[in-house]
Amino acid sequence: MSLSAPLEHTTIATPAGALTVIVDAGVVVCAGFAPATHMSARLPADLAARELRSRRDLGAVTAAVHRYLAGDAAALDEVEVSQPGGVFAQQAWLAMRRIPPGSTLTYTELAAAAGRPGAARAAGNACAANLVAPFVPCHRVVPAAGGVGGYAYGAEVKGWLLAHEAGAAGAATDRVAG
């Protein structure tokens, strides 16, 4: 990643709402279902200080989002991401990327998968601090009590992502079984 080159962003229409993606040399550093101005405000100071340029197409990143929307629920897993965070947050984000599309973990299960059983609250904090949703799929983490739980972009968006992935995973299983 460059220290002085501009960051680039695009906004892609999805059934869940407009998805803004910000990249640094092709690596996703911020993404979410909010306008670019809101997303760029979440960037760490060193990135926020850089110029932000709009691009219609971010190459492989845009292609992966379109494949995801077309039913390839694992397409976002191929995209390189980078975000600042402590050791446990990094482990939790890595564990989130290992949750198969169409599946969920509870916060307690995520804490265990990240190497700290019993740290459910820290797992929830890692979800809340995630700058690169849905590429790091914090939407796949749900409360043990049921329901979809909280999500920075609203329960409706989280519900759509989970339903989309469950449908895509079911379709992929049907194709393999057929």
N, C-alpha and C positions, 0 to 999 in steps of 0.2 A: 504494500500500500504506500502511496506517495504521501509525503509530508506537506506538499504545497499545491498539488494539482487539485482542481475543483472536484467536489463531490458531484455525482449525477443522480437525478431522481426521475421517476416516472410514476404515473398513477394509472392503474389498470381497473376497468370496470369489472365487478364480479357480482353474482347474485346476492352476496352478503354486504355489498357496498364497495366504495372505491378503495382499492388497496394501493397505498403509497409505498414505494420501495426506494431507498437511498443506498447507493453503492459507492465504494472507494476502490477504484481500479478493478471493477467487476466483482468485488466482495461485498455482500450485503452487510451494512453496518446499522441499518435502522429500517423497520418496516412495520406497517400496521394500517388499520382501517380508519385513517384520519387524513386530513389535508397535509401537504408537504410542510407548511409552516408549523403545524402542531408537531409533526414527526421530527423536524429538524431541531425543535426546542428540546427534545429529549436526548439529543446527542451530547456526548461528553464535550467539555470545553474545547479541547484541541481540535475536534472535528467540527464543532459548531462555529468556530472562528473561520473556517474555510468557505470559499465561494460555493454556492449550490446552484448547479445548472440543470435545467429541465431537458430531458431527452425523451422522445417518444418510445424508443426501443433500447433496452439495456442488454440486447443480445441474448446470451444463454439464460440469464435471469428471467427476462420477459418470456422466453420460450418455455421455461420450466413452469411458470405461473399458468400459461395457456394450456400446457399439458395437464397440469393439476385440475384446472377447471373443466377440461374435456374428459376427466375420469381417471387419469393416472395419479392416484392419490399419493404415490411415493415420489413424484417428480420433484417436489421441493427439497427432498432429502439430499439431492445431488448438488444443491447450491451451496457454495462456500459462504460462511458467515463469520463475523468477528464482532465481539462486544466485550467491554470491560466488565470485570467482576472478580470476586474473590474465588478461592479454591473450591469451596462448596458450590457456589453458583455455577461455576464452569462445569463441575461434575453433574449438577442437576440438569443443566442445559444439554449436556451430552446424553444423559439418560433420557431426556424428553425426546431427543432425535431418534432414540432406539425404540420408542413406543410405536408399534406398527400402526399404519393408518387403519381406521375402523376399530381400534382398541383404545382403552383408557386405563389410566392408573389413578389411584387415590393419592392424595398428598403424602400419606404415610408410606404407600408403596413407592412413590417417587423418592422419598427420603432414603429408603432402604436401597433402591436401585442406584442412588448416588453415593452410597457408602456410609450413610449416617442414619441407621434405623432410629426411629424416635424423634427425628428432627423434622417433623411434619410442618411446623411453623416456618422453619428455614426454607423448606421446599416451596411453601406458599410464597415466601418473599422472593425466591428465585423466579417464580412464575410472574410475579408482579413487576420485577425488574427487567424482564425479558424485553430487549429492544428490537428483536427481529422476528416477531410473530408474523405470519404463521410458519416461517422457515424453521424456527425452533418452536415446535408445536405445544406450547403451554396450554392450548385449548384441549389437549388430550388428557389433562389432569383435572380430576373432578373430586368433589367432596365424598367421603365415605357414607354420609347420610343420604346420598342420592341427589338427583338433579344435576344440572350442568355447572352450577356454582358461578363465581364471579369471573369477569373477563374485562380487561381494560376497554374493549370496544363494544361491550354490551353482551348480555346473555343471548340475544337473538343471533348475533354474529357467531358466537361460540356454538350455539345450537345448529346453525346452518353448516359450519365447518364439520362438526361431528357427524351430522346426517349425510353430508356429501361424501365424507370418507367412508362411512359405513356402507353407503350404496355402492361406491366405487370398489371397495374391498369385496363386497358380495358379488358384484359383476365379475371381478377378476377370478374369484373362486369358481363361479359358474363356468367361465371360459375354460379353466383348467380341468374341471370335472367333466365337461361336455366333450 
